[in-house]
Amino acid sequence: MTWEASMSDNPILVTGATGKTGAQVVGELLDKGLRVRAMVHREDDRSAWLSKQGAEIVAGDLLDLDAVARALDDVRRAYFVYPILPGLVEATTIFAEAGAENGLEVVVNMSQAPARRESASKAARQHWLGERVLDWAPVGAVHLRPTFFAEWLPINWQFIDGSGVLRLPLGDGRHAPIAAADQARVISAILTDPADHIGHSYPLFGPVELDHYEIAEIMSQTLGIPVRYEPITTEAYADTLRTAGSPEHLIQHLTSVAIDYRNGLLSGTDDVIEKITGQRPQTVEQYVRTNRDLFFGAAT
């Protein structure tokens, strides 16, 4: 008997449920006929849309033990994600404690590729510590360690005078971009039937490793406009982020991880997604074509 059959009466909790990955996890699970409880920071149009799809909405802060405990009431399987903000280790500890109090049996934890003890990034080091907290907790943990999301591309490009430019501090480093939709399929598959995945840490990659010159060329061909990649220094990138109003915690993380990237720590590819979901992840070309409007709607 699968977990889907044996635990169908218990809701599956999805945190970060209005985010790029979380919202798609909610949709995937609902499509399978499973009960979903969507935890959101606040109720808004996005949570209202999830409610219309059939999700139970619960609002609360992941740093509020009582709110997390209420969200985990009668939950046996959950997806945990925390934004790149201070407080990750505390939020993970709160989630682990509330889970222990409520009988949580499985948590799929969104970590990241550069998470390790010696990371210069405070956020990446906190992800590594968060993994350890969940490993010590009385819950079956599954850690996901994705490389850079494909969503990185529309966020970080500029569309100016009919052409696009990616100004990033990544040198000639390489990675295989992975779309949030493909990660959502992995999370949904694990939460549906987690038995074979408990205790594993999965690196998640897209299907093709590329540098940003190659990515820019694919974007150019797919969008039908000139697109170029301009390598910049981490200092210049930090200045760009500050001008855009990004918090210092995020800036420290991204500039540190840029060095990891240039050193090859986010490179590689494998068939993990295909093995877990039965479907190959999207290529950069497929992602750009599917999300064309995101590029032309990006800030200039």
N, C-alpha and C positions, 0 to 999 in steps of 0.2 A: 504494500500500500504506500502511495506517495504521501509526502507531507501535505500536498494540495488536498488530497482526499481526507486525510486524517485530521486536519486542522482547519477545515473550510469555515467553521463557525466562528473562529477567532479573527478579528480584524488584523490586517498587516499595517503597521505604522510606517509612513513615509515622512521623514523630516525634510525641510527645505523643499516642500511640495510645490511651491510656485516657481522654483528655479528651473534652469534650462534642462537639467537632468531629472530632477524630482518630479516635475509635471509629467514628463514622458513615462517615468516609472509608474505613476498613478494610472495613467492611461493604459499601459501594458497590462497591469494587474487587473484593472476593471474589465478589460477585454477578455480576460481569462475567467471571468465570473467570480473573482475573489473579492472579499470585503476589504475595503481600504479606508484607513483613517489618515487623513492628510494633516500634518502639523504645519502651521504657517505662523509667521511672526505677527501678522495682523490680517484681519479679514478685509478683502478688497475685491476688485473686479476679477482678479485672477483666481482667488479662492472661490468666488461665486461660480466661476466657470467650472472648476473642479467639482463643486457641489452638484451642479446640473448634470455632470457626467455620472454621478452616483457615489462620490466619495463623501465620507463623514468628515467634517471640518472641525479641527480643534486649534484654537489660537493660543500661543504661549511662547515664552522665551526659553531657549535651551540652557540658560544660566539660572533658571528658576526651578528648584528641585520639585516643588509641589506641582507646578504646571507640567513638568516632564512626567511625574508619577501619574497624574491624571491622564495624560496622553497614552501612557503605556498600560493603562488598566485593561486587563484581559488580552493583552497582546503577547504573542509568542514569537513573531518574526518582525524585524524592523530594518529599515534603511536609515543610517545615520550619516549626516553630512553637516559640516560647519563651515561658514564662510572664512575667508582669509582676514580674520580680525583677531585681536587679543581675546584670550579666554578659552581656547580650544581644549586645553588639558582639563580645565575645570568643567567645561561642558561635557566632555567625554566621561569624566568621573561621575558627574551627576547622572548621566544617562546609564552608566553601568550600575550605580547604586539603585536608581529607580527601577531598572530592569530586574535586578536581583529581588527587589521587594515585590515585584509583580509577576515573576515567573517567566521573564523573557528567555527564550531558548536560543535564538539565532539573531545576530546582527550583522548586516553587510555594511562595512565601514568604508567611506570614501576617504582614502589617504592620497598620496601623490608619489610620483616616481622619485623625486629627490629626497624623500623622507629617510633620514638616517641620523644616528647619534651625533656624528661630527659635522652635520650640515651648518654652514654659515648662516643660512636662513633661519630666523627664529620660528617662522611658521612651519617650515619643513621639519625642524627638530621637534616642534610640538606635535606634529602628526606622528612622528616616530614614537614619542612618549604616549600619545593617545592609543596607538596600536598596543603598546605594552599594557596599558590599563585594561583594555578589553580582553587581552590574552589572560590576564590574571583574574578577571571577573568570572563568575559562574554563568557564562553564556558562551555559546559557540560563535566565535568571531570569524568573519571572512573579510580580508583586507583587499581593497582594490587600489592599485598604484598606477594610475594613468599617466602617460606622457602629456604634452601640451594638447589641449582640446583644439579641434578644428575651429571652434567658436573664437579662438584667439585671433583668427584672420580678420573677420569683419570688425572686431573690437579695435584692432591695432593698425588698420590701414586708413589712409586718407584719400579721398576722391576729389581731385583738384583739376579744373579745366579739362575735363574729359579723360583724365588718366588717373591711375591709382599708384600709390606708393606705400611700401612697408618700410618704416624706419625703426629698426630694432637692433638691440645690442648683442646679436647672436652670432656674429662673425660668419664663418662657413660651417658651423655646426649643423647637425642633421637630426631629424626625428620623423616619426610616422604619425601625422596628425590623426586624432581620433574624435569622432563626432559624439556629442552628448546622446544622440539617439541610439548609437550603438552601445554606449555604456548603459543606457536605460534598459536595453534588451538583456544585457548581462545581469544586471541587478534583478530584474524581473524573473529571469530564469532561475537564479540562485534562490530567491525568496519563495518561488513556487515549489521547488523541491531541493532543499539545501543539504540533504544528508551527505552527499559526496564532496561537498565543498567546505564543510566546517574545518577550521584549522589551517586553511590555505591562504596564501597571499598571492594575488594575481597581478602581474604587470599587464597593462592594457595598451595596445598600440593599434594604429591604423594599419592598412595593408602594405603601404609603400613608404620606405624611408627616403626623405628628400632634404636638401638644403633650401634656404629661402630664395635663392636665385631660381631654383627649379620650381618651387611653389609659385613664385611670381609669374613665371612663364605659363604654368598651367592656368592660373587665374586669368592671365591676359587672353589666352586662347579660348577659355570658357566664357568670359564676360564680353569678349570682342572689343576690348580697349587696351591701350598700353598699360602694363603694370610692371613696376620695377621694385627691386629690393635695395635699400640703402642701409648698409651697416653703420651703426653709430656707437658711441661709447656708452658705458653704463651710466656715467655722469650725465650725459646729454639726455638719456632716457629718463633718468630720475627727475631731471628738470621738467621734461614734458609731462610726467605724471603729476608732479607738484602743481604745475600750471593748470592741469585738469581737475585739481582738487582731491587727488587720491590721498588716502591716509598714509602716514609714515610706515606703519606696520606692513602694508601692502608693498610700498616702494622698496623697503628693505628686503622683503621676500623676493620680489621680481628681479631686482638687480643682483642679488646673490645667486638666484637660480639661473640667471643669464650666464654667469661664469660656469656653473655646473653644466649648462647646455653646451657651451663652447668646449668643455672638457669631455663631452660625449656621454654624460650621465643620463640624458633623456633619449638617447638614440636606441635603435633596435626595432625589431618587429617580430611577431610570432603568430600562431594560429589559435591563441586562447579564446578569442571571441567566437571564432567559427566553431570550435569544439564545444563551447558551452551553449551557444544559441542555434547552431546549425546553419548560420548565415555569415558570409564574409562581411567585414565592416566596410563602410563607405570609403571610396578614394577621395582625394582632394577635389578632383574634377566633379564627382557626383555631389559632394557637399556644396561646392560653389554653385553648381547648376540648380540644385534644389533650393538654395537659400540666396538666390540672386538679389532679391529685394533688400537683404540685409546690408549688402555692399553699397548699393546706391543710396541707401538711407543713412549710411554712416556719416558721422560728423566730418566736416572738412576743416 
